[in-house]
Amino acid sequence: MDLLLGIGNDLLGDDGVGPCIAEALLDSDWTVINAGIVPENFIRPIRERRPERIVIVDAVQMGLLPGSVRIIPHDCIRDYGIGTHQLPLTFFIEQCAPHSHVTFIGIEPGCLDPDTPLTPPVSRAAAELISLLRTHRYDHLPVLGFKGKQEQD
């Protein structure tokens, strides 16, 4: 079983991209959890399900152009602006990793203002990622860090 975990606050513009993608995949072959801003609340249910793979999608300030999508290696998560959650995502991943292969996908936000919709670049990136996830081809995404923190699309 593959599990998709969408993380973010859908009341803060592009921070809602994770929940947006989760909602779009409810009719797919993925097991989907829209974790909002508290992914740690889902550690136990995820561990009980024992998925083979977990894909986490969240807005991440990586210093790239808005809408840029990257797989973020686990050892890089602390280096980037991943922090609208109650506990660090590294804690969440450590709790799930003994049972599952975890892939963390970040999407560079453009606007995090309250009560705003997804910006056009993030909306386009979300649509492309949804397509990749539906066909399980997300592992072809670029990995953050190969060109350094200032990488550009």
C-alpha positions as YAML, in Angstrom:
chain: A
units: angstrom
residues:
- id: 1
  name: MET
  ca: [0.00, 0.00, 0.00]
- id: 2
  name: ASP
  ca: [1.18, 3.53, -0.84]
- id: 3
  name: LEU
  ca: [0.15, 6.37, 1.44]
- id: 4
  name: LEU
  ca: [0.12, 10.06, 0.55]
- id: 5
  name: LEU
  ca: [0.26, 12.58, 3.38]
- id: 6
  name: GLY
  ca: [-0.65, 16.16, 2.50]
- id: 7
  name: ILE
  ca: [0.65, 18.70, 5.01]
- id: 8
  name: GLY
  ca: [-0.07, 22.40, 5.29]
- id: 9
  name: ASN
  ca: [-2.49, 25.12, 6.22]
- id: 10
  name: ASP
  ca: [-5.03, 25.69, 3.47]
- id: 11
  name: LEU
  ca: [-5.91, 29.08, 5.00]
- id: 12
  name: LEU
  ca: [-2.43, 30.45, 4.17]
- id: 13
  name: GLY
  ca: [-2.29, 30.57, 0.38]
- id: 14
  name: ASP
  ca: [0.36, 28.27, -1.08]
- id: 15
  name: ASP
  ca: [0.91, 26.56, 2.27]
- id: 16
  name: GLY
  ca: [-2.28, 24.67, 1.41]
- id: 17
  name: VAL
  ca: [-0.73, 22.84, -1.54]
- id: 18
  name: GLY
  ca: [-0.24, 19.61, 0.44]
- id: 19
  name: PRO
  ca: [-3.90, 19.37, 1.50]
- id: 20
  name: CYS
  ca: [-4.96, 20.38, -2.05]
- id: 21
  name: ILE
  ca: [-2.99, 17.48, -3.55]
- id: 22
  name: ALA
  ca: [-4.29, 15.08, -0.89]
- id: 23
  name: GLU
  ca: [-7.89, 16.00, -1.67]
- id: 24
  name: ALA
  ca: [-7.29, 15.59, -5.41]
- id: 25
  name: LEU
  ca: [-6.02, 12.03, -4.89]
- id: 26
  name: LEU
  ca: [-8.91, 10.77, -2.77]
- id: 27
  name: ASP
  ca: [-10.30, 8.95, -5.83]
- id: 28
  name: SER
  ca: [-6.97, 7.30, -6.70]
- id: 29
  name: ASP
  ca: [-5.23, 4.09, -5.70]
- id: 30
  name: TRP
  ca: [-3.38, 5.97, -2.93]
- id: 31
  name: THR
  ca: [-4.37, 5.81, 0.70]
- id: 32
  name: VAL
  ca: [-4.66, 9.53, 1.46]
- id: 33
  name: ILE
  ca: [-4.37, 11.51, 4.67]
- id: 34
  name: ASN
  ca: [-4.85, 15.26, 4.76]
- id: 35
  name: ALA
  ca: [-2.83, 15.96, 7.91]
- id: 36
  name: GLY
  ca: [-3.21, 19.73, 7.87]
- id: 37
  name: ILE
  ca: [-0.69, 21.27, 10.25]
- id: 38
  name: VAL
  ca: [-0.48, 18.31, 12.65]
- id: 39
  name: PRO
  ca: [1.08, 15.33, 10.83]
- id: 40
  name: GLU
  ca: [2.32, 13.97, 14.16]
- id: 41
  name: ASN
  ca: [-1.33, 13.18, 15.04]
- id: 42
  name: PHE
  ca: [-1.26, 10.54, 12.29]
- id: 43
  name: ILE
  ca: [1.87, 8.61, 13.33]
- id: 44
  name: ARG
  ca: [-0.03, 5.84, 15.08]
- id: 45
  name: PRO
  ca: [-2.65, 5.31, 12.33]
- id: 46
  name: ILE
  ca: [0.12, 5.26, 9.71]
- id: 47
  name: ARG
  ca: [2.22, 2.79, 11.68]
- id: 48
  name: GLU
  ca: [-0.84, 0.55, 12.14]
- id: 49
  name: ARG
  ca: [-1.46, 0.54, 8.36]
- id: 50
  name: ARG
  ca: [2.20, -0.30, 7.63]
- id: 51
  name: PRO
  ca: [2.36, 1.23, 4.15]
- id: 52
  name: GLU
  ca: [5.25, 0.20, 1.93]
- id: 53
  name: ARG
  ca: [5.77, 3.79, 0.84]
- id: 54
  name: ILE
  ca: [4.80, 7.15, 2.29]
- id: 55
  name: VAL
  ca: [4.94, 10.27, 0.16]
- id: 56
  name: ILE
  ca: [4.73, 13.53, 2.10]
- id: 57
  name: VAL
  ca: [3.83, 16.71, 0.19]
- id: 58
  name: ASP
  ca: [4.26, 20.14, 1.77]
- id: 59
  name: ALA
  ca: [5.09, 23.74, 0.86]
- id: 60
  name: VAL
  ca: [8.79, 24.30, 1.52]
- id: 61
  name: GLN
  ca: [10.83, 27.50, 1.24]
- id: 62
  name: MET
  ca: [13.86, 26.22, -0.65]
- id: 63
  name: GLY
  ca: [15.06, 29.47, -2.25]
- id: 64
  name: LEU
  ca: [13.74, 28.42, -5.67]
- id: 65
  name: LEU
  ca: [11.17, 29.91, -8.01]
- id: 66
  name: PRO
  ca: [7.54, 29.58, -6.82]
- id: 67
  name: GLY
  ca: [6.09, 26.30, -8.02]
- id: 68
  name: SER
  ca: [9.44, 24.47, -8.08]
- id: 69
  name: VAL
  ca: [9.04, 20.86, -6.99]
- id: 70
  name: ARG
  ca: [11.82, 18.85, -5.39]
- id: 71
  name: ILE
  ca: [12.33, 15.61, -3.52]
- id: 72
  name: ILE
  ca: [14.01, 16.66, -0.29]
- id: 73
  name: PRO
  ca: [16.50, 14.17, 1.15]
- id: 74
  name: HIS
  ca: [15.86, 13.37, 4.80]
- id: 75
  name: ASP
  ca: [19.21, 14.80, 5.88]
- id: 76
  name: CYS
  ca: [18.31, 18.19, 4.29]
- id: 77
  name: ILE
  ca: [14.92, 18.69, 5.93]
- id: 78
  name: ARG
  ca: [16.33, 20.66, 8.87]
- id: 79
  name: ASP
  ca: [18.09, 23.07, 6.46]
- id: 80
  name: TYR
  ca: [14.92, 24.45, 4.86]
- id: 81
  name: GLY
  ca: [11.87, 26.42, 5.94]
- id: 82
  name: ILE
  ca: [9.78, 23.45, 6.97]
- id: 83
  name: GLY
  ca: [8.16, 24.50, 10.16]
- id: 84
  name: THR
  ca: [4.48, 25.43, 10.29]
- id: 85
  name: HIS
  ca: [3.89, 22.22, 12.22]
- id: 86
  name: GLN
  ca: [3.74, 21.43, 15.92]
- id: 87
  name: LEU
  ca: [6.73, 19.05, 15.85]
- id: 88
  name: PRO
  ca: [9.61, 18.85, 13.36]
- id: 89
  name: LEU
  ca: [8.95, 16.70, 10.30]
- id: 90
  name: THR
  ca: [12.19, 14.88, 11.00]
- id: 91
  name: PHE
  ca: [10.52, 13.48, 14.14]
- id: 92
  name: PHE
  ca: [7.53, 12.35, 12.08]
- id: 93
  name: ILE
  ca: [9.73, 10.66, 9.48]
- id: 94
  name: GLU
  ca: [11.84, 8.93, 12.12]
- id: 95
  name: GLN
  ca: [8.68, 7.52, 13.67]
- id: 96
  name: CYS
  ca: [7.39, 6.17, 10.32]
- id: 97
  name: ALA
  ca: [10.67, 5.19, 8.63]
- id: 98
  name: PRO
  ca: [11.19, 1.88, 10.48]
- id: 99
  name: HIS
  ca: [8.11, 0.55, 8.70]
- id: 100
  name: SER
  ca: [8.01, 2.46, 5.41]
- id: 101
  name: HIS
  ca: [10.10, 4.10, 2.72]
- id: 102
  name: VAL
  ca: [9.41, 7.83, 3.08]
- id: 103
  name: THR
  ca: [9.74, 10.35, 0.24]
- id: 104
  name: PHE
  ca: [9.36, 14.03, 1.09]
- id: 105
  name: ILE
  ca: [8.29, 16.31, -1.79]
- id: 106
  name: GLY
  ca: [8.48, 20.07, -1.34]
- id: 107
  name: ILE
  ca: [6.81, 22.73, -3.46]
- id: 108
  name: GLU
  ca: [8.20, 26.26, -3.31]
- id: 109
  name: PRO
  ca: [5.41, 28.64, -2.22]
- id: 110
  name: GLY
  ca: [4.89, 32.06, -3.73]
- id: 111
  name: CYS
  ca: [2.40, 33.58, -1.30]
- id: 112
  name: LEU
  ca: [1.60, 32.59, 2.28]
- id: 113
  name: ASP
  ca: [-0.90, 35.37, 2.99]
- id: 114
  name: PRO
  ca: [-4.06, 34.47, 4.91]
- id: 115
  name: ASP
  ca: [-7.24, 33.76, 2.96]
- id: 116
  name: THR
  ca: [-5.58, 33.63, -0.47]
- id: 117
  name: PRO
  ca: [-5.86, 30.85, -3.06]
- id: 118
  name: LEU
  ca: [-2.92, 28.92, -4.47]
- id: 119
  name: THR
  ca: [-0.87, 31.13, -6.77]
- id: 120
  name: PRO
  ca: [-0.81, 30.18, -10.48]
- id: 121
  name: PRO
  ca: [2.74, 28.69, -10.41]
- id: 122
  name: VAL
  ca: [1.94, 26.56, -7.36]
- id: 123
  name: SER
  ca: [-1.42, 25.54, -8.79]
- id: 124
  name: ARG
  ca: [0.31, 24.40, -12.02]
- id: 125
  name: ALA
  ca: [2.96, 22.53, -10.03]
- id: 126
  name: ALA
  ca: [0.23, 20.83, -7.99]
- id: 127
  name: ALA
  ca: [-1.56, 19.68, -11.16]
- id: 128
  name: GLU
  ca: [1.68, 18.26, -12.58]
- id: 129
  name: LEU
  ca: [2.53, 16.51, -9.32]
- id: 130
  name: ILE
  ca: [-0.98, 15.04, -9.07]
- id: 131
  name: SER
  ca: [-0.48, 13.55, -12.53]
- id: 132
  name: LEU
  ca: [2.89, 12.08, -11.53]
- id: 133
  name: LEU
  ca: [1.45, 10.66, -8.32]
- id: 134
  name: ARG
  ca: [-1.52, 9.07, -10.11]
- id: 135
  name: THR
  ca: [0.92, 7.18, -12.35]
- id: 136
  name: HIS
  ca: [3.46, 6.58, -9.52]
- id: 137
  name: ARG
  ca: [6.21, 8.38, -11.47]
- id: 138
  name: TYR
  ca: [7.04, 10.91, -8.75]
- id: 139
  name: ASP
  ca: [10.48, 9.38, -8.19]
- id: 140
  name: HIS
  ca: [11.66, 11.09, -11.41]
- id: 141
  name: LEU
  ca: [11.41, 14.52, -9.76]
- id: 142
  name: PRO
  ca: [14.66, 16.42, -9.23]
- id: 143
  name: VAL
  ca: [16.31, 15.99, -5.85]
- id: 144
  name: LEU
  ca: [17.07, 19.15, -3.89]
- id: 145
  name: GLY
  ca: [20.70, 19.80, -3.22]
- id: 146
  name: PHE
  ca: [22.47, 18.50, -6.28]
- id: 147
  name: LYS
  ca: [23.11, 22.07, -7.46]
- id: 148
  name: GLY
  ca: [23.22, 23.58, -3.97]
- id: 149
  name: LYS
  ca: [20.78, 25.57, -1.93]
- id: 150
  name: GLN
  ca: [20.61, 28.40, -4.49]
- id: 151
  name: GLU
  ca: [19.53, 26.04, -7.28]
- id: 152
  name: GLN
  ca: [17.22, 27.61, -9.86]
- id: 153
  name: ASP
  ca: [14.77, 26.05, -12.31]
...
